[in-house]
């Protein structure tokens, strides 16, 4: 996703290719993935980093628990394991 600011309004442009999450991003630790421990305020998180993934994703329940501001987007279909798909309907900008 790309963004630009004009007159204080952020415009978000969505990429045209389908995002992809390979099998190893879903828990199989391999050559292209590693797990790191992170922290948001006092909440400890386990973060999977995968060099083959095209986007970053956060679980809706975790986003709610961390009080992330979610912005609704046009449904985005994401390819996951064995050509299965999931649909994302919101984005969490500036997650740090």
N, C-alpha and C positions, 0 to 999 in steps of 0.2 A: 504494500500500500504506500502511496505517496501522498504527501499533504502540502498544501500551500496556504499562506495567509493573505487575505485581502480584506482591508477595512476591518480588521479584528476578527474576521470569520475564518475558521479553518475549513478548507475544502479538502475532502479525502477522495483520492482517486484509487479505485481498486484495480489490481492487476488482472489481466485477462486469462492467465493460465490457472489451472486448478492446483491449489496447494497439495502437498504430499507429505505424509508421515510414514516412514518405513517401519517395518516390524520391530527393529531393534529400539526404536524410540518408545515402544510400548512396554519395555521392561527387560528385553533380552540384551544384556550388556555385551558389547562386542568391540571390534576395532574402531568403529566410528562413533562410539557413544561412551560417555562417562557421566557419573552422578556426582554432583556437588551439593554441599549443604549451604543454604542461604538463609537469610533472615529478613523479614519485613517487620520493622519495629521489634516486638518481642516474640513474634511467631516464627518458629523454625520451619524451613521448607526444604524438601529434597527436589533438586532440579536436574532433569535429564537433559544433557546437551548432546545433540546428534548432528554431525556435520552433513548429513544427507537431507535433513528436514528443510523445507523452504520457508516455514513460518514458525512462530512461537504460539503456544496455546496454554490457557489456564482453565482449570475446571471451574464451572459456574459457582459451585458451592464454596470453593476456596476464594474466588473473587468476591462473593458476598461476605464471607467471613472477614476478609481484609478490607472491606468497605471500598472496593475499587469502583470507580465511576465507569459504568458500562454505557456505551452509546450504541443504539440500535443501528444495524446496517442491513442492506439488501442481503438476503440469504446467500451464504457462500458455501458451496459444496467442497468438502475436503476428502481426498482419497486417502484411505488408511490401509490396513492389512488386507492382502488378497483382493484388492480392487473394491473392497467395501467402502462406503462413504459415510460421512457424518456432516451435519449442517451446522454452520456457525451463524448466529443471528445478531451478534454484538461484538464490539471491539473495546478493549481496555487500553486507551492511549496513555502514554507516559508512565507505564508501570516500571518502577525502579526498586 
